[in-house]
Amino acid sequence: MFNIDNITRKNIRELTPYSSARNEYTGSAIILLDANENPYNTDLNRYPDPYQLELKKTISDIKGVDIEQLFIGNGSDEAIDLLFRAFCEPREDKAYIFPPTYGMYKVSAKINNVEVIEIKLNENFHLPSIEVTKENLISKGLLFICSPNNPTGNSHPLSSIKEIANNFHGLVIVDEAYIDFSDSISAIRLLPDTPNLVVLQTLSKAYGLAGLRLGITYANENIIRVLNKIKPPYNINSLSQHKGIEALKNTANVENQISSIIAQRIKLMNVLKKIKSIKQVYPSEANFILAIFENPEIVFKELQNKGIIIRNRTSQIPGGLRITVGTPNQNIKLIQALKAIAS
Ligand SMILES: Cc1ncc(COP(=O)(O)O)c(C=O)c1O
C-alpha cells in the first residue's frame, strides 16, 4: 500500500510551514493591516492568493480534476525542484531517467545531491521492457517519464506508465509539456488508481505563455499537500494568475495555433525527409522535429550564420538536431536555408 509518509523526507514531514498573512486570513475584510503592504492602490500592492484558488477552479472545471489535486508552480521546473526537495533524500534516494530526455531532471537531481540512474530508451526511443526497468530500480526516489518526449517527439503508452508505477516504490513523474500537440491521452486518467503518480503540464508551450511561468501539477491530494507545505508562500504572482485564467478561458486562438503548428509540422517533416544530408526524420507528437544529419555541426553553424537558431542535440543523439516548428513564414525561410546549405 502506498503511504506518502514512507517517501517524504523526515525534515519535511516534521516541518511546520511558514504561515503567510494571506494564509491566515482569507475573508474579504475592508481594512487589511496584516501583511505590511503599502495601503495605496497600485493594482499590485496586495500579495497574491497563495493557493491560486481561482486559477485552480478554472483548471479543475476544464480537466475534471479536484482542486485539492492541483499544484501551480512557477513553470514545471519549480515543481520538479520541489518534488526533489520533498521526496528525495540526498545521497540515498535516486532519480531515474530515460535518456535521451529533457535535461532538467538530471540538473535538478544534481542540485539536490541525488544520484541519477539512466535507463536508456531503445533504438526507436521507446521505453525499455519492464524487466529491464525493474532491474534498475534499486531504491525509491523519483522516476521521470517525458511524454511526448523531448527531444525525440514520441509519446509513451499509458499501459507502460501504469506498469512502471505499479512496480516502483517512489513517485513516477509524467511530464506532459507537449501533450497539447499530441493525440495521446493524458496520464491524468491514471490518477484515481495510481497513488504514486504525478503529472506535469505547462502553459509554456501550446498556450504560448512561456514568459508567464505557469506549470500545473496533478497528483493525489497527499502529494499536493506536501508541495504546498514547502513552496515559497507567494510563488505565483498576481499578474500570472490573472493571465493564466484568461488564457484557459479563451482557448479558440490557442486551438487555431495548435492546428497550424501540427499542419506545419507535417509539411516540414515531408520536406526534411527529401533533403539528402538528413539521414532520418523522427515522427513527432510535439511542436518540434528531431532529425539526424550527416553534418550536424556544419548545418547548425550555417543556420546560425543566417540568423536561424535550432537546438544541437548531438551530445545526446549522434547527428541529432532539434527544430522547433515555427510560423509558416519562418518554416519557409528555414527550408530555404537548409536547401542552400545542402546544395
Ligand atoms: C519536457 C519539458 N518539461 C518542462 C519544460 C519546462 O516547462 P516550464 O516552462 O513550465 O518550466 C520543458 C521546456 O522546454 C520541457 O521540454
Ligand as a Chemical Component Dictionary entry (heavy atoms), coordinates in Angstrom:
data_LIG
# 
_chem_comp.id                   LIG 
_chem_comp.type                 NON-POLYMER 
_chem_comp.pdbx_formal_charge   0 
_chem_comp.three_letter_code    LIG 
# 
loop_
_chem_comp_atom.comp_id 
_chem_comp_atom.atom_id 
_chem_comp_atom.alt_atom_id 
_chem_comp_atom.type_symbol 
_chem_comp_atom.charge 
_chem_comp_atom.model_Cartn_x 
_chem_comp_atom.model_Cartn_y 
_chem_comp_atom.model_Cartn_z 
_chem_comp_atom.pdbx_ordinal 
LIG C1 C1 C 0 9.716  18.259 -21.266 1  
LIG C2 C2 C 0 9.739  19.620 -20.684 2  
LIG N1 N1 N 0 9.240  19.802 -19.451 3  
LIG C3 C3 C 0 9.235  21.011 -18.877 4  
LIG C4 C4 C 0 9.748  22.108 -19.545 5  
LIG C5 C5 C 0 9.749  23.433 -18.839 6  
LIG O1 O1 O 0 8.485  23.833 -18.610 7  
LIG P1 P1 P 0 8.186  25.225 -17.862 8  
LIG O2 O2 O 0 8.411  26.310 -18.860 9  
LIG O3 O3 O 0 6.758  25.080 -17.454 10 
LIG O4 O4 O 0 9.127  25.304 -16.700 11 
LIG C6 C6 C 0 10.277 21.968 -20.830 12 
LIG C7 C7 C 0 10.842 23.127 -21.530 13 
LIG O5 O5 O 0 11.462 23.056 -22.551 14 
LIG C8 C8 C 0 10.259 20.689 -21.413 15 
LIG O6 O6 O 0 10.754 20.477 -22.632 16 
# 
loop_
_chem_comp_bond.comp_id 
_chem_comp_bond.atom_id_1 
_chem_comp_bond.atom_id_2 
_chem_comp_bond.value_order 
_chem_comp_bond.pdbx_ordinal 
LIG C1 C2 SING 1  
LIG C2 N1 SING 2  
LIG C2 C8 DOUB 3  
LIG N1 C3 DOUB 4  
LIG C3 C4 SING 5  
LIG C4 C5 SING 6  
LIG C4 C6 DOUB 7  
LIG C5 O1 SING 8  
LIG O1 P1 SING 9  
LIG P1 O2 DOUB 10 
LIG P1 O3 SING 11 
LIG P1 O4 SING 12 
LIG C6 C7 SING 13 
LIG C6 C8 SING 14 
LIG C7 O5 DOUB 15 
LIG C8 O6 SING 16 
# 
